[in-house]
Amino acid sequence: MSRRTLLRPAAVAVGALALVVAIAPFLPDAGGPDAAIAPSGTASPLRTAATAGPGRVTPAMQAEIDRVVAAGTARVGARRSTAADARCATFEGQRYCLGVGWTTQTQEQVQARTAYAAQALTARRRAVETTGDLDAAAALARTARLRPAARERRERAELTTAARSVAKVWLLRHEVQGIPLPDGFAAAHPEARLSTAATNPAAASGKTAADYPRSATVLDEAQVAQQRRNYWCGPSTMQMMAWGWRERRQPQRKWARKIGTSTAGSAITDLVRVVNNNTGWDRAEHAGTFITLDIADFTFDEWYVLMMRHVTDYTAPVVLHPVLQKKYYPYLDDDASGHFQVGRGYDQNPAGEPLLGYFEPWNQQRFDPSEPYIERVQWQSAYQQYRANKAHFQHNVGV
């Protein structure tokens, strides 16, 4: 059995735990992912997470896509992009905002927080070390540089992908947050894989930590790498996620090209797109279509269950998107920017603080020999990781 086929529950004895428009989808590599991963053991039907692959774009969805794209076309010719470019579409009662992902916030709220984040960067007096997350100001600048045809093509591709993933969003919010599914959901979405909780009205819909083993991990600890450039946290995160699927290491420069990484960094919506197009983590027996999800309305318990769900039910990693600051991460010597990491494990740690396991691509010593070395394999406070996620102005993850 391949190492990647194993779901490795293990008690962990360790001390301490962008507004951007997505690039048009790339095709998967020739000779892409191997056969699907099969988790060891058999999960109970109630613990098998509901998920969904790509669905169809209905006429109503297409009309909504056309509306949002047309609003962007009307802005072409403006001298610079502004937060007004954070436009949102509503598909079957779920809201998707360009560059941000699925959110329960209004378009006005998303635009306001984007504008604030961009202004804060301009007004900040002290430079912050950047690790490769595309910040709000850089994202706005990138949008402004797009030619009209390229902008329309990219926005239409991002919104079409979003429309096809709405079933995944409903199922995730149903199982993690306990939100009821719409009437007729199963009939309308044959692409959805429903759990017992989703099909039996008498079953509890929202999961809790009690539904999961004490600890579990995915991915091989030997298949890790530090980012080779100070703005390559996105490519190195993608490198490790693809390495865990393909069982072969491919260079970060390849993933930088596929993501569309510039010296300003990478966008989470682009990482999610590349995960879907270049690995099998999005298959029905794993996470289904990866989505960019705003967790602003998640409690810590819901956020932690979301991590457990991915590791235990899906045997799949998570794209983490925190702000890399010393108050959240004890191994840092300096505060840094928004960042990407690979979520790959948890330990409920009944005797102490709940822990989250992840691969950390940032090693500050690589770029400044006077600074402490940072290990790739990390087990740190899950609550502090949650706070770091919420502190990012987009507060989203790739799941």
Backbone torsions as a table, in degrees:
resi	resn	phi	psi	omega
1	MET	NA	133.9	179.0
2	SER	-65.3	151.2	178.5
3	ARG	-58.5	-32.9	-176.1
4	ARG	-76.0	-9.3	178.6
5	THR	-79.8	-8.2	-171.5
6	LEU	-94.4	131.7	164.0
7	LEU	-92.2	117.5	-169.2
8	ARG	-108.2	83.3	173.7
9	PRO	-62.7	136.7	-179.8
10	ALA	-159.8	136.6	172.1
11	ALA	-73.2	132.5	-175.9
12	VAL	-106.7	112.9	179.6
13	ALA	-98.5	86.0	-178.5
14	VAL	-130.9	148.8	-178.7
15	GLY	-66.3	-92.4	-177.5
16	ALA	-78.6	169.2	160.9
17	LEU	-108.9	NA	NA
18	ALA	NA	142.1	-179.6
19	LEU	-57.4	118.3	-177.0
20	VAL	-154.7	146.5	176.7
21	VAL	-93.8	132.1	-174.7
22	ALA	-69.2	146.3	175.5
23	ILE	-73.5	145.8	179.4
24	ALA	-56.9	140.7	-172.5
25	PRO	-58.7	139.7	172.4
26	PHE	-93.0	153.8	175.4
27	LEU	-75.6	150.8	175.0
28	PRO	-62.1	154.9	178.2
29	ASP	-63.4	150.3	171.9
30	ALA	-64.7	143.3	-176.8
31	GLY	64.9	43.4	-173.5
32	GLY	-68.8	-145.1	-171.9
33	PRO	-55.4	149.4	177.7
34	ASP	-80.9	-165.8	-179.6
35	ALA	-61.3	155.2	-175.7
36	ALA	-63.0	151.5	176.4
37	ILE	-79.6	138.3	175.9
38	ALA	-116.0	118.0	179.8
39	PRO	-65.6	146.4	177.8
40	SER	-73.8	149.0	-179.9
41	GLY	80.6	178.3	-179.4
42	THR	-126.1	120.6	178.3
43	ALA	-78.1	148.1	177.1
44	SER	-69.0	152.8	179.9
45	PRO	-55.8	-35.6	-177.8
46	LEU	-70.5	-26.2	-178.7
47	ARG	-94.9	-2.8	177.5
48	THR	-79.0	118.3	-174.0
49	ALA	-72.9	139.4	173.5
50	ALA	-75.1	142.8	177.2
51	THR	-154.7	-177.8	-177.6
52	ALA	-156.8	146.7	172.1
53	GLY	-92.4	-165.6	-178.8
54	PRO	-65.6	134.9	176.1
55	GLY	-102.8	-167.4	-179.2
56	ARG	-98.5	154.1	176.1
57	VAL	-90.7	113.9	-179.6
58	THR	-78.4	163.8	176.2
59	PRO	-56.0	-37.9	178.8
60	ALA	-64.8	-40.9	177.2
61	MET	-63.2	-43.3	-178.9
62	GLN	-62.4	-39.4	178.0
63	ALA	-63.5	-37.8	179.3
64	GLU	-69.6	-39.8	176.0
65	ILE	-60.3	-47.2	-179.8
66	ASP	-60.0	-39.4	-179.1
67	ARG	-63.1	-47.7	-176.7
68	VAL	-69.0	-39.9	178.2
69	VAL	-64.5	-41.5	179.7
70	ALA	-62.2	-36.0	177.9
71	ALA	-64.8	-33.7	176.8
72	GLY	-73.9	-38.3	178.1
73	THR	-61.0	-35.6	179.9
74	ALA	-65.5	-22.0	-178.7
75	ARG	-90.7	-7.9	179.7
76	VAL	-63.6	135.9	-176.1
77	GLY	108.8	-17.2	174.2
78	ALA	-64.4	146.6	-175.1
79	ARG	-67.4	-28.1	178.4
80	ARG	-150.9	155.8	177.8
81	SER	-78.4	146.1	178.2
82	THR	-128.0	178.5	-180.0
83	ALA	-62.1	-17.1	176.8
84	ALA	-63.4	-14.8	177.9
85	ASP	-78.8	-5.1	174.6
86	ALA	-83.2	71.0	-176.9
87	ARG	-90.3	152.2	-173.0
88	CYS	-124.7	149.6	174.8
89	ALA	-119.4	150.5	176.7
90	THR	-115.1	121.9	179.0
91	PHE	-120.5	113.9	177.7
92	GLU	51.2	42.1	175.4
93	GLY	85.9	-0.8	177.3
94	GLN	-111.9	138.0	-175.7
95	ARG	-101.3	132.0	176.2
96	TYR	-121.2	127.7	179.1
97	CYS	-112.5	134.1	-177.7
98	LEU	-55.0	128.1	177.4
99	GLY	79.3	-12.2	-176.3
100	VAL	-109.4	-40.9	-179.8
101	GLY	106.0	-161.0	-178.4
102	TRP	-77.2	129.4	-174.6
103	THR	-146.1	155.0	172.8
104	THR	-97.0	-2.1	177.0
105	GLN	-80.2	158.2	179.3
106	THR	-77.6	165.5	176.5
107	GLN	-59.4	-39.1	-179.6
108	GLU	-64.7	-39.5	178.7
109	GLN	-66.6	-41.9	178.7
110	VAL	-63.9	-43.0	179.2
111	GLN	-64.9	-39.3	-178.9
112	ALA	-65.8	-43.7	-178.2
113	ARG	-71.1	-31.0	176.4
114	THR	-66.9	-45.1	178.6
115	ALA	-61.3	-42.5	-179.8
116	TYR	-63.4	-43.1	-179.5
117	ALA	-63.7	-41.0	179.2
118	ALA	-66.2	-41.5	179.6
119	GLN	-67.0	-38.2	-179.8
120	ALA	-63.1	-36.2	178.3
121	LEU	-65.1	-40.4	-179.2
122	THR	-67.6	-37.5	-175.2
123	ALA	-84.5	-14.7	-174.5
124	ARG	-65.9	129.6	-176.5
125	ARG	-82.8	-37.4	-175.8
126	ARG	-100.1	128.8	179.9
127	ALA	-66.0	140.9	176.8
128	VAL	-109.6	137.5	179.3
129	GLU	-62.0	129.7	-179.0
130	THR	-100.8	140.5	-178.8
131	THR	-116.2	-9.3	173.7
132	GLY	130.4	9.1	173.2
133	ASP	-85.2	132.9	178.9
134	LEU	-72.9	111.2	-177.1
135	ASP	-78.3	174.7	-173.8
136	ALA	-61.6	-43.3	-178.6
137	ALA	-65.3	-42.4	179.7
138	ALA	-67.3	-35.6	178.7
139	ALA	-65.9	-42.7	177.7
140	LEU	-62.3	-41.1	179.3
141	ALA	-64.7	-38.3	179.6
142	ARG	-66.1	-40.0	177.5
143	THR	-62.8	-40.3	-178.1
144	ALA	-64.2	-27.4	-177.7
145	ARG	-81.6	-11.7	-176.5
146	LEU	-70.0	138.2	170.9
147	ARG	-71.1	153.3	-176.2
148	PRO	-53.2	-46.1	-178.1
149	ALA	-66.5	-39.3	179.8
150	ALA	-67.4	-39.4	179.6
151	ARG	-63.7	-46.0	179.7
152	GLU	-62.8	-42.6	-178.7
153	ARG	-62.6	-43.5	-177.2
154	ARG	-71.0	-41.6	178.6
155	GLU	-65.2	-40.9	179.5
156	ARG	-64.8	-39.3	178.9
157	ALA	-65.0	-43.8	-179.1
158	GLU	-64.2	-43.9	-178.4
159	LEU	-69.9	-34.7	178.2
160	THR	-66.3	-43.8	176.3
161	THR	-60.3	-41.1	178.8
162	ALA	-63.0	-47.2	-178.5
163	ALA	-58.0	-37.0	-178.6
164	ARG	-74.6	-10.7	-178.0
165	SER	-108.8	11.7	-175.0
166	VAL	-63.2	-32.1	178.8
167	ALA	-62.6	-39.3	177.7
168	LYS	-59.9	-40.8	-179.0
169	VAL	-64.6	-46.6	179.2
170	TRP	-59.4	-45.7	-177.3
171	LEU	-66.0	-39.3	179.1
172	LEU	-64.1	-48.0	-179.7
173	ARG	-66.1	-30.7	178.1
174	HIS	-66.5	-50.0	-174.4
175	GLU	-78.2	-34.2	-176.3
176	VAL	-89.4	-38.8	-176.1
177	GLN	-107.3	-5.5	177.5
178	GLY	75.6	20.5	179.7
179	ILE	-79.7	127.2	-177.8
180	PRO	-61.2	145.4	175.9
181	LEU	-75.6	151.4	177.4
182	PRO	-65.0	153.7	175.2
183	ASP	-59.2	138.0	178.3
184	GLY	73.7	16.5	-175.9
185	PHE	-60.3	-48.0	-175.4
186	ALA	-61.4	-41.4	-179.6
187	ALA	-68.6	-34.9	-177.9
188	ALA	-77.5	-19.0	-175.1
189	HIS	-130.6	77.0	177.4
190	PRO	-64.4	-16.2	178.7
191	GLU	-75.8	-9.4	-176.5
192	ALA	-83.9	139.7	172.3
193	ARG	-104.5	114.2	-173.2
194	LEU	-97.1	142.4	173.6
195	SER	-88.6	173.5	176.2
196	THR	-58.3	-39.6	-179.2
197	ALA	-63.4	-30.2	-178.5
198	ALA	-83.1	-20.9	-176.7
199	THR	-105.0	-17.4	-178.8
200	ASN	-108.2	109.1	-177.7
201	PRO	-58.7	-23.5	-178.3
202	ALA	-81.4	-14.3	-178.4
203	ALA	-84.2	144.5	176.9
204	ALA	-65.1	137.0	-176.5
205	SER	-89.2	-43.3	-177.3
206	GLY	-79.3	131.4	178.2
207	LYS	-87.9	160.1	176.3
208	THR	-130.9	172.0	179.6
209	ALA	-60.1	-27.2	-179.5
210	ALA	-65.3	-18.6	179.0
211	ASP	-78.9	-3.9	-172.6
212	TYR	-122.1	156.0	174.5
213	PRO	-60.7	164.4	-179.4
214	ARG	-59.3	-40.8	-177.3
215	SER	-151.2	155.9	177.3
216	ALA	-164.0	156.3	176.4
217	THR	-141.1	159.5	166.5
218	VAL	-130.2	165.8	178.9
219	LEU	74.0	147.3	-177.7
220	ASP	-87.3	128.3	-178.5
221	GLU	-63.1	-16.9	179.1
222	ALA	-81.8	-16.3	-174.9
223	GLN	-96.7	64.8	-177.3
224	VAL	-130.8	159.4	178.6
225	ALA	-155.8	148.4	173.4
226	GLN	-87.7	154.3	179.9
227	GLN	-67.8	136.3	-173.6
228	ARG	-83.9	-20.2	175.5
229	ARG	-128.6	154.6	-174.3
230	ASN	-68.7	-11.7	177.8
231	TYR	-112.9	23.4	-177.2
232	TRP	-112.8	32.6	175.5
233	CYS	-64.4	-32.7	177.3
234	GLY	-65.5	-54.3	177.7
235	PRO	-59.0	-37.8	-180.0
236	SER	-72.0	-35.5	174.1
237	THR	-61.4	-45.9	178.9
238	MET	-65.9	-38.0	177.8
239	GLN	-57.1	-46.3	-177.8
240	MET	-70.2	-37.1	178.0
241	MET	-66.5	-41.8	178.6
242	ALA	-70.4	-36.6	177.1
243	TRP	-59.4	-42.2	179.0
244	GLY	-65.1	-26.8	177.9
245	TRP	-87.7	-48.0	-171.9
246	ARG	-85.5	-13.9	-176.7
247	GLU	62.2	26.4	173.0
248	ARG	-148.4	141.2	-178.2
249	ARG	-85.2	129.6	177.0
250	GLN	-120.2	147.6	-169.4
251	PRO	-64.8	148.6	179.6
252	GLN	-62.4	-30.1	179.8
253	ARG	-63.2	-31.7	176.5
254	LYS	-64.1	-45.4	-178.0
255	TRP	-71.8	-31.4	175.7
256	ALA	-61.9	-40.5	179.4
257	ARG	-66.6	-44.1	-178.3
258	LYS	-67.7	-38.1	179.9
259	ILE	-72.2	-30.4	-174.2
260	GLY	88.1	30.4	-178.7
261	THR	-67.2	135.6	173.3
262	SER	-117.4	-177.9	176.8
263	THR	-64.4	-17.0	176.5
264	ALA	-81.1	-15.2	177.4
265	GLY	121.1	-162.9	-177.2
266	SER	-123.5	156.9	176.9
267	ALA	-107.7	143.9	-177.6
268	ILE	-63.8	-35.2	179.4
269	THR	-63.1	-31.1	177.1
270	ASP	-73.4	-38.4	175.6
271	LEU	-61.0	-44.0	-179.5
272	VAL	-62.4	-42.1	177.9
273	ARG	-59.5	-43.8	-177.2
274	VAL	-70.4	-35.5	174.2
275	VAL	-58.5	-45.9	-178.8
276	ASN	-66.5	-35.0	-174.8
277	ASN	-90.1	-13.6	-170.8
278	ASN	-131.5	4.8	174.7
279	THR	-136.5	179.5	174.6
280	GLY	-107.6	10.8	179.0
281	TRP	-63.3	-16.2	-179.7
282	ASP	-92.4	6.2	-179.1
283	ARG	-71.6	161.0	-175.3
284	ALA	-60.3	-32.3	-179.6
285	GLU	-80.6	-1.4	175.2
286	HIS	-119.3	-123.2	-172.5
287	ALA	-86.0	-9.1	-168.9
288	GLY	69.9	-172.4	-178.6
289	THR	-53.6	124.6	174.0
290	PHE	-68.6	140.6	178.4
291	ILE	-128.9	158.6	171.2
292	THR	-94.8	117.9	-171.9
293	LEU	-120.2	123.8	173.6
294	ASP	-76.0	123.3	-177.4
295	ILE	-104.6	21.9	-177.7
296	ALA	-57.1	-33.1	-177.2
297	ASP	-96.4	9.1	179.2
298	PHE	-87.7	135.2	167.6
299	THR	-75.1	168.2	176.8
300	PHE	-59.5	-43.7	-178.9
301	ASP	-60.0	-41.2	178.6
302	GLU	-66.9	-42.4	179.0
303	TRP	-62.0	-41.7	-178.8
304	TYR	-68.6	-38.1	175.2
305	VAL	-63.0	-37.1	176.6
306	LEU	-59.5	-41.2	177.0
307	MET	-65.3	-44.9	179.0
308	MET	-61.4	-40.6	179.9
309	ARG	-57.1	-46.8	-178.4
310	HIS	-65.3	-44.5	-174.6
311	VAL	-73.5	-44.4	-173.7
312	THR	-89.2	-50.8	-176.8
313	ASP	-77.0	-38.5	-175.1
314	TYR	-99.1	-16.1	-169.2
315	THR	43.1	53.6	-178.4
316	ALA	-139.7	148.7	178.3
317	PRO	-79.2	173.2	-178.5
318	VAL	-124.5	143.1	170.8
319	VAL	-86.6	106.5	178.2
320	LEU	-84.9	146.5	-174.6
321	HIS	-139.5	71.8	-177.8
322	PRO	-94.8	176.5	164.1
323	VAL	-97.3	128.2	-172.6
324	LEU	-89.6	89.2	-178.0
325	GLN	-124.9	151.3	-175.9
326	LYS	-59.8	-33.2	-177.6
327	LYS	-68.2	-16.5	177.6
328	TYR	-103.9	-26.3	-173.2
329	TYR	-126.7	109.5	-174.6
330	PRO	-66.8	-16.9	-177.7
331	TYR	-86.8	-3.9	-179.1
332	LEU	-81.6	144.1	174.9
333	ASP	-99.9	-22.2	179.4
334	ASP	-140.9	152.1	171.8
335	ASP	-68.3	146.1	179.1
336	ALA	-133.8	-169.1	-171.1
337	SER	-89.1	-170.1	166.7
338	GLY	-59.1	155.9	-165.2
339	HIS	-155.4	163.8	174.3
340	PHE	-123.7	142.0	176.5
341	GLN	-141.3	167.0	178.5
342	VAL	-105.1	107.5	174.4
343	GLY	-72.9	130.0	-174.9
344	ARG	-148.9	11.3	178.6
345	GLY	-175.2	167.3	176.3
346	TYR	-150.7	157.9	173.0
347	ASP	-143.2	113.1	-178.9
348	GLN	-65.8	-21.0	169.4
349	ASN	46.4	66.7	-174.3
350	PRO	-55.1	-27.3	-177.8
351	ALA	-85.0	-4.9	-176.7
352	GLY	-154.9	-147.2	-176.6
353	GLU	-82.5	136.3	176.2
354	PRO	-57.6	140.1	-176.7
355	LEU	-114.7	154.2	172.8
356	LEU	-122.5	134.5	177.0
357	GLY	-100.4	137.2	-179.2
358	TYR	-157.0	160.8	173.7
359	PHE	-95.8	126.9	-177.0
360	GLU	-105.1	110.5	179.7
361	PRO	-76.5	-18.7	-175.0
362	TRP	-81.6	124.1	171.8
363	ASN	-128.6	97.9	-175.0
364	GLN	-59.1	-26.5	-178.5
365	GLN	-65.9	-28.9	179.1
366	ARG	-59.7	-33.5	-175.7
367	PHE	-104.0	-11.0	175.5
368	ASP	-149.9	98.2	-175.6
369	PRO	-57.9	-17.2	-179.6
370	SER	-79.9	-9.2	-176.3
371	GLU	-95.7	157.0	-177.9
372	PRO	-65.1	149.4	175.6
373	TYR	-72.7	142.6	177.3
374	ILE	-114.3	127.8	179.1
375	GLU	-70.9	149.1	177.5
376	ARG	-73.8	-42.9	-176.8
377	VAL	-90.3	118.0	-175.2
378	GLN	-123.1	142.5	167.4
379	TRP	-128.5	110.2	-175.8
380	GLN	-133.8	175.2	-179.0
381	SER	-56.9	122.6	177.6
382	ALA	-65.6	-36.2	-179.2
383	TYR	-66.7	-38.5	177.8
384	GLN	-68.7	-34.0	175.3
385	GLN	-65.0	-41.1	176.3
386	TYR	-60.2	-45.8	179.2
387	ARG	-62.7	-39.3	178.7
388	ALA	-66.2	-35.2	176.1
389	ASN	-65.9	-46.4	-179.6
390	LYS	-67.8	-26.8	-178.1
391	ALA	-74.0	-20.9	175.8
392	HIS	-68.9	139.2	-175.1
393	PHE	-63.6	-23.2	175.7
394	GLN	-89.5	-19.5	-174.3
395	HIS	29.0	63.3	178.9
396	ASN	-132.5	167.0	178.1
397	VAL	-138.4	163.8	174.3
398	GLY	-104.5	111.8	-174.8
399	VAL	-134.5	NA	NA
